Amino acid sequence: MGAGPSSIGGVSGGRSQLHPHLDLPPRGRRRGGFTVLETLLVIALIGLIAAVVAGGIVRMANTDHPTPDDTFWQACHGAQRLASLGEREVTLSFDSKDRKFVWTDGRQTEQAVFDPAVGDITVQFMQARQGGSVILIAGQVVETDEVPRVTFYPDGTCTAFRVQFRTGPNAWQVDIDPWTCAQVLAKKPS
């Protein structure tokens, strides 16, 4: 009946004396295999890596290119933000050589470059008034009363203007509301 070191707690040599059919591992050693927690951690890590890789693949496969209008609105919002945060007037112009919009408050300059997929593009800022000088280019009426730059003010307004885009034979204009610096909505015919 001696309780020697090999039979402490009713366990002798890895076998339970109370339940001899249970085969317990020796103390300080584990059986082979993974715990549920380890398995869940591995599955979570694999899922995280798969999500990151899938997101990168989707971004790389995305064939949508920003339109000229998208680039213009990016420039407008940037100029408006710089004017508001800097509490200074900001001018927005188009650099035809480098095909980009540039806006500056005299201290800080930012830019928005057209996507190369757009092809050859011409952008002109036009005065807001109706009429003016027009010419016919490739069957499109194109205005010629160009202004070199437009101004955005710290109160969120801008000079009244229109922007005219030309890509190849296509030309279109966007009228800008000076109070909101947003596109003027066209009136529906009655």
Secondary structure by P-SEA (a helix, b strand, c coil): cccccccccccccccccccccccccccccccccccaaaaaaaaaaaaaaaaaaaaaaaaaaccccccaaaaaaaaaaaaaaaaaaacbbbbbbbcccccbbbbbcccccccccccccccbbbbbbbccccccbbbbccccccccccccccccccccccccbbbbbbcccccbbbbbcccccccbbbbccc
